[in-house]
């Protein structure tokens, strides 16, 4: 295998994203996010090619790395073509050979892939200091013929709340990029409500700044949907679109008896069904180590009612040391 570094000017954004999508990568590996990460340090881009005797070697994988002194952070993961998934360990080995000793941080909460083994790299010892495995909840739309088939399969409570929400005097609005800025305050207020309910601290101003920045980075791929009744916002959903996948990044719902949270969620699923009948909707990861909270358990139960399934995810941190000669 051959490792080649490439310049930012040589990248075709659509080709980069198409390759990430073909490998099952998340929006964290998209060109928009990779480009924005340059604000936080040096980002380096690499392609992996098969070594053969032909004039053009096939591309096996690509990766974007945020590098700072002896820290190497993978932006999402190594994106390896499906036919070469067994070469992930070798790809990691090539990067260790290039960068040497340091701390390597791999994966994210959206990293939907099975773990791979640490390589044996001559001259180096690799110490796993953190290896986190978890489950990512998602709704696989291809499991149903259409939205009506899906809706009949969700829990009776969801169907009842959705119908109550539709009969209420409620309005749903969705804005992306600039159009979403008007709902940042409402989103942050509802997130603060949810965090305080779970006995967690929340900074309204900081949350507004974070989500405004995310909207600027994501452009038309980031959006906020809200549902209001009599002028009051009861539920908000911050999402990211990437290919035929929709990611639920943040949100919150005020307690209400009108089923407005379910109205918003199910309406978004219905629209995604219409646009991407074989798509996926990622709802977040299941809590991993540590004591589960009532809010997390409540979120997980709600996802199950929406008929979300679970897929494996993982992330790790490894320290690479030079071995004694």
N, C-alpha and C positions, 0 to 999 in steps of 0.2 A: 504493500500500500504506500502511496505517495501523498505527502501533506504539502499543500501549497497555500501561502498567504495571499490574499487579494486585497486590493485597495477599494475604498468606498466608491470612488469614481467609476470603477469597472463593473459595479453591481447594477443589474436591471431589477428594479424593485418588484415587478410582477413575477419575474423568474424566481427571485428569492422566495417570495411568498408561495408560489406554486409548489416549490420543492418542499417547503415547510408543511404545507397542507397535505402533500402526497405521503409524508411520513407520519401524519397524525399529530403534528406539533400544535401547540396552542398559540394564541395571539401574542404571548410573551416572546415568541420567536419571530414575529412579523417584522417587516422592514421598518414600519413606523416606530415600533418600540425600540428596536435595535438602534436606529438613528438617534432617538431621544436619549438613550442611555449614554451617549457621548457627553452629555452635560455633567455626568457624574464620574468621568474618568476616561481612560483610553480604551476604546473598543477595537478589537482585532478580529478579522474575518478569515476563516480557513475553509478550504475545500479538501476533500479526501478522494483520491483516485485509485483505481485498481492498476497495479503494475502489470503490463502485458507488452507484447512485442508490436502491437499495432500502433499506428501513428496517433490515434486519439484514444486515450484511456477513458473508460466510462466513469462518471462521477458516482461515488458511493454515498457521500455524506457531506454536510456542511455544518458549521458551528460559528457562533458569535460569542466572543469572550470579553468581559470587562476585566481589565488587568490594572492592578495598582500595587506597585512594589512586588511583594511576594504573594499576593492574593490573586487568584484566578477564579472568576465567577462566570459560570455558564449561563447565558441568556436563554432560559428555558431548558435546553438540553442539546445533546448531539443529535442532529436530525439525520437519521440514516434511512436510506431507501428500504422499503419493506423486504425486498429480496435479500438484503444484506444485514438484517438485524443481528445476526450472530457475530458481526464484526464490531459491535459497539466497544467491547473491551480493547480490541486492537486500536480503534480510533483514540480511546482514552490514553492508551500507551504512547501513541505517537505524540500526543500533546504533552505528556509528562517528559518525554525525551526532548521536546522543543523548549519547554519552560523550566524544567528542573525542579529543585526544591521549592516548596511553598505550600500554601493552603488552597485547596481546590474545593469550590462549592458548586454542587451540581443539583439541578432540578428545581421544581417549584410546586406549589399547591395544585397546579394544573398539569403536572407532568404525568401524563397518562401512559405509563409504560412499566414493564416488569424490570426488576433490578438486574444488573449485570455484575459479574465478578471483577474484583480489582486485578489489574494485570501484574505480571512479574516483569519489572523493568530493570535490566542490568545496571548496577551502580546506584540504585535507589531502593528505599524501603517505604512502603505505603501503609500509613496507619489510619484506619477508619475511626474518626473521633465522634461522628454522628451519622447514623444510618436510620432514616425514618421511612417507614412504610405505612401507607394509609389507603383508604378507599375513597374514590371520587364518585359522587352521585351524579347520574345523568339520565335524561329521558331519551331513549333511542326511538325516534319517530318511525323508523323503518319496521318496527315491530307491530305497527298497526296499518291497516289499509288506508285510513283517512282519519281526519280529526274526529268525526262522529264515532268511529270505532274506538278511538282512544278515550273519548269523553265517557262512553258507556262503561269503560273499564276502570276509571278512577273511582275513588271511594265515594260512598253515598254522601258523606259530609261535604266533600268538595263540590259535588254536583248541586247539593242543596244551597250551599253558600253562593255558588256562582249564579244560580237562578235568582236568589234573593238580591244579589248585587245588580243583576240586570234589570230587576223590577224597581230598584231604588232610583232616586233622582241623582245619578252619578254620571260623571264624565271622565273619560280616559283621554289623556293627551300624551304624545310622544314627540320628543325633540332630539335631534342629533347635532353634535358639534355646537355651533353658535345657538341653535334653537333649544339646546338643553340647558344653557346657562341660567335661564329663568327659573329652573326647578332645582338648582344646586342647594339653595337654602332649605327648601322643603325636604330634600333627600337627607341632608345633614341633621336636620331636626329630628327626623324619624329614626335615623341611625343612633342618635344620642339617646332617644327614648328606649330603643331596644337594648343598648349597652347598659344604661342605668338599671333597667329591669333585671339585667344579669349581673348587677353589682360590679360593673366595670366603669372606669373613668372615661370621659368623652370630652373632647375639646371641639366645640362647634366651629370656631374660626379655623382651626387646623384642618378639620374635616372638609370644610368648604374649599380651602386652598388646594388640598390634595385632589379632590374630585374635579376642580376646575382645571388643574394641570393635566389630569388624565384625559379630559375632554379635548384639550388642546393637542395632546399627543395623538390621540386616536382619530381625530377628525370625524368624518361621517360614520366611522365604525363604532364610535361610542355614542350611547344614547341614554336618556332618562325618560322613563314612563311613570306617570302618576295617575291616581284616581282621586277625584274630588267629589264631595257632596255638600251642597249648600255653601260653597266657597271654601271649605276646609279640606286640606289634603290628608287623606287617611292612609295611603300606601304609596311607596315609591320603589322603583326598580332601576338600578344602574346596570346596564348590560354592554357587552362588547360582541360585535359580530366579526367572525373570521371564517371565510369560506361558508360552508353549510353548518357551522357550529355557532351556537349562541352561549355566551358565558354570563352567569349571574354573578356580578362582582360585588354588589352591595345593595342594601335596601332596608326597609323597615315598614311596619304596619301598626297603626294605632288600634287598640282594642275597640271593636265595634260589633254591633249585632246585625249589620247589613251584608256581611259576606264580601266586603270590598277588597280585601286582600286576595281572596280567591278569584274575584272578578278580574283583577289585574293580571295575576299569574296565568289563569286559563286563557284569557284573551290574547296574551302574548304567545302562548303555545299554539293557539289556533292560527295566529298570523304566521308563525314560523312554519307550521304545517303547510299552509298555502304556498309559501315561498320556497320551502325546502322540505318536501315530503319524505326525504331520506336523511334529513339532518339530525343533529344532536343538540340537546340543551343541557349544558353543564351547570349544576346547581351547587357545587362546592364540595369540599372534602368532609368526610366523617371525622369527628374528633379522634385523635390518636392517643398518645401517652397523656396521662394526667386524669384527674377526676372530671367526669363529664358534668356539664352544668345543665340546669333545667332548660335554658334557652336553646342550647345545642341539641338536647334531646327533643325539644319541641320542633326545631327545624328539621331534624332527621325524620321524625314521625310525619311531618307535613310532606317531606319529599317522598316518603314511602306511599303516602296517600295519592301523590301525583304519579305513582308507578315508576319512580326512578329506580334504576338498577345501580350496581356498584362495579367499578373497574379498578384495577390496581394502579397505585401511584407511588412514587418514591422520590426522595431527595437525600443527598448525603454530603458530608464534609470530610475531606481526607487531608491529612498532613503528609507531605512527601519529604523524606529526609535523604540526604546523600549517604550511601552506605560506605563503611570503612573499606579501603582498598584491600 
